[in-house]
Amino acid sequence: SDHLSITETEVENGTVLQIVCGAPNIEAGQKVVVAKPGAMMPDGMMIWPGTLRGVASYGMICSGRELHLPNAPEKKGILVLPEDAVVGVVFPK
């Protein structure tokens, strides 16, 4: 990615993770789906802490395609949830 954002993302009970994200549609204040370290994605990929371009990252902010959602947009970008989505609830509910 030509542009990476370093996010501070609340995942549950006030826990905040630093996550590096390359999505073009990432913005402050969004509610998003996060795969925390130890999570297995639908394609079998495991999420582990790592570094991207020298910056520590502790999870992944997910797109609809990465979650294998039906009718996921082909356009690159994260899945942005509605404002009333509850932080810390397992997705999909």
C-alpha positions, 0 to 999 in steps of 0.5 A, a space after each residue: 500500500 502506498 498509504 498506511 494509517 496507524 489506528 488506535 482501535 477500541 475492540 472491547 471493554 475499553 481495550 485499544 489496539 494499534 492496528 496498521 491499515 492500508 484501506 483507502 476509506 479508513 476514518 476516525 470514529 468509524 465502527 469496523 470489524 476487527 480480527 484480533 491476534 489469534 483469530 482465524 479468517 474465513 480463508 484459514 489465515 491466522 491473524 498474528 501481531 506483526 509489523 508493517 513498514 516498521 510499525 507494530 500492528 496487533 490485528 486487522 481491520 477487515 473488508 467485506 471480501 476478507 470476511 467472505 460476505 455475500 455481495 461484498 463490494 469489489 472496491 477496496 476498503 474496509 467494512 464500515 458498520 452502522 453508528 449503532 453497532 456495539 463495540 465488542 460484539 462478535 461479528 456477525 451477531 
